[in-house]
Amino acid sequence: MAILDVKDIRKSFGQTEVLKDISFSLERGQVVSVIGSSGSGKTTLLRCLNFLERPDGGSIAVNGQVLFDAADPAARREADIRRKRLHFGLVFQSFNLFPQYTALQNVTLAGRLLAKEDPDYKTRKKELFARIDGEARQLLAQMGLSDRMDNYPHQLSGGQQQRVAIARALALQPDILCFDEPTSALDPELTQEVLRVIRQLAQRQTTMIIVTHEMAFARDVSTQVIFMDGGVVVESGPPEQVIGAPTQERTRRFLDSYNQA
């Protein structure tokens, strides 16, 4: 069974149709890279999967459970949407860390807020918070940030901030980790820091969807590549086919323009 099944997702902003019947599936442990020019709908697709935008049509299922079906009015209840977001972790291109919190506090914040929904929160608060803090420290250590846990975002490099953002996304143990061009705000040296962490996650069989402009990285880390253009999936398949030997002329033109840039 696919861990993620996306069918016929549509999204418009006013008269502009941004996503047109997008469909794909993802198995547990797979890495899908989504490539394409700016304005092709890649980020909107991620935002729809994370329910930051509501699709106008189609359905989204995780582990066989339908999380969203545009035909079902109940799919739009905000209380349900907040819970459904927990299936996905999203790492933004601009980090989006809270500047008033340390690295550790940024990673633990969502977990501590969710802990308050535990029916025994008042009696188990100390135990719950200790577990959340311990898991956050382990994640930051995995990111190579053991000595930066008490630093505030302004005291961290861009690469370190992005690694904190990755730890924060992992802290809630999502089924699927999503990246929206995670290196676009970084210089080349810091880019390699973050790509190294994502490669390590792939080696650990973390299920991921990565919107990226790093073609060599997409080719090396992905089990599947999706090329989008004009809000549609033009071509999808293994990286050696889509990037190495594309069958569609539009894909070839995009890759040629990228290689010449």
Beta strands, then each sheet from edge to edge (+ up, - down):
strand 1: 4-13
strand 2: 16-26
strand 3: 31-35
strand 4: 57-62
strand 5: 65-69
strand 6: 88-91
strand 7: 176-180
strand 8: 208-211
strand 9: 224-229
strand 10: 232-237
sheet 1: 2+ 1- 4+ 5-
sheet 2: 6+ 7+ 8+ 3+ 9+ 10-
end
